[in-house]
Amino acid sequence: MNAGEVKALLESSINNCEVVAEGEGCNFQIVVVSSEFEGLSTVKRQQLVYSHLQEAISSGAIHAVTMKTYTPEQFSKL
């Protein structure tokens, strides 16, 4: 799996989502911005993202993911 595939997978799975993905092999760093994160704790946001990556993690296509999650409002203030 490559960074483009991770980006496409998440953007097609999470509503109103924009993803920046970097990495190679099976280790990725991702930034996910979505209105779906409104009202969710950091842990719940990560669980949401991981739920869409679970198949790739289980198969070994993804070994490690470092992520940052933001609502659009939070991201606009960075």
Secondary structure per residue as TSV (DSSP state, phi and psi in degrees):
chain	resnum	aa	ss	phi	psi
A	1	M	-	360.0	142.2
A	2	N	-	-117.5	173.7
A	3	A	H	-60.4	-36.8
A	4	G	H	-63.5	-38.2
A	5	E	H	-69.0	-38.8
A	6	V	H	-63.0	-46.0
A	7	K	H	-58.4	-50.2
A	8	A	H	-62.8	-40.6
A	9	L	H	-60.9	-48.8
A	10	L	H	-69.7	-41.5
A	11	E	H	-66.5	-27.4
A	12	S	H	-85.9	-13.1
A	13	S	H	-103.1	-29.9
A	14	I	S	-110.0	126.6
A	15	N	T	-61.3	143.0
A	16	N	T	48.9	53.2
A	17	C	E	-118.8	139.0
A	18	E	E	-124.4	135.5
A	19	V	E	-128.8	137.2
A	20	V	E	-114.3	120.5
A	21	A	E	-123.9	136.9
A	22	E	E	-134.5	157.2
A	23	G	E	129.2	176.7
A	24	E	E	-154.0	167.9
A	25	G	T	65.7	-116.1
A	26	C	T	-126.3	16.6
A	27	N	E	-120.0	124.8
A	28	F	E	-133.5	149.9
A	29	Q	E	-117.8	125.7
A	30	I	E	-130.6	147.1
A	31	V	E	-118.8	124.6
A	32	V	E	-120.2	125.3
A	33	V	E	-118.2	121.6
A	34	S	E	-155.2	143.5
A	35	S	G	-70.3	-15.4
A	36	E	G	-62.5	-19.9
A	37	F	G	-82.8	-7.7
A	38	E	T	-54.2	126.3
A	39	G	T	79.3	0.0
A	40	L	-	-97.5	144.5
A	41	S	-	-70.7	166.4
A	42	T	H	-57.2	-43.0
A	43	V	H	-63.5	-44.4
A	44	K	H	-64.2	-36.4
A	45	R	H	-63.6	-46.0
A	46	Q	H	-64.1	-39.9
A	47	Q	H	-62.0	-39.6
A	48	L	H	-60.9	-47.1
A	49	V	H	-64.8	-47.4
A	50	Y	H	-59.8	-33.3
A	51	S	H	-61.0	-30.5
A	52	H	H	-86.1	-15.2
A	53	L	H	-100.2	-5.3
A	54	Q	H	-56.1	-42.3
A	55	E	H	-62.3	-43.5
A	56	A	H	-68.1	-34.4
A	57	I	H	-68.9	-44.5
A	58	S	H	-62.4	-35.9
A	59	S	H	-78.6	-14.0
A	60	G	T	91.8	-1.7
A	61	A	S	-64.8	-30.6
A	62	I	-	-122.5	127.9
A	63	H	-	-103.3	-43.1
A	64	A	E	-140.0	139.2
A	65	V	E	-132.7	128.5
A	66	T	E	-110.1	126.9
A	67	M	E	-134.0	152.8
A	68	K	E	-125.6	135.3
A	69	T	E	-123.4	138.7
A	70	Y	E	-141.5	150.4
A	71	T	-	-80.0	162.5
A	72	P	H	-57.2	-38.1
A	73	E	H	-64.5	-44.6
A	74	Q	H	-62.7	-41.8
A	75	F	H	-66.6	-35.2
A	76	S	H	-67.6	-19.6
A	77	K	T	-90.7	-2.4
A	78	L	-	-75.4	360.0
